[in-house]
Amino acid sequence: FESRLIRTALAATHGRRMEAAQRLGIGRNTITRKIQELGLDAAEDLGV
């Protein structure tokens, strides 16, 4: 669930982590840590 939520926020913000974190109500460091923990790569998830 969490990975889908983060991927959706990143897609909506065109990969901008700071903006995605703000929309999710979490900090920049937290979203970066979650991306690493969940094995997500922002560019790959956006299809870039």
Residue, then its C-alpha position, 0 to 999 in steps of 0.5 A: f500500500e505504502s509503495r503505491l501511495i508514494r509512486t502515485a505522489l511522485a507521478a503527480t509531482h513529476g518525480r519531485r520528492m519534496e513536493a510529493a513529501q509535502r502532499l503526503g504530509i511527511g518530510r523530505n528525508t522520510i520519503t527518501r528513506k521510504i523510497q530506498e527501503l521499498g526499493l523504489d526508484a523515482a525515475e523508473d516508477l515514472g516510466v522515464 
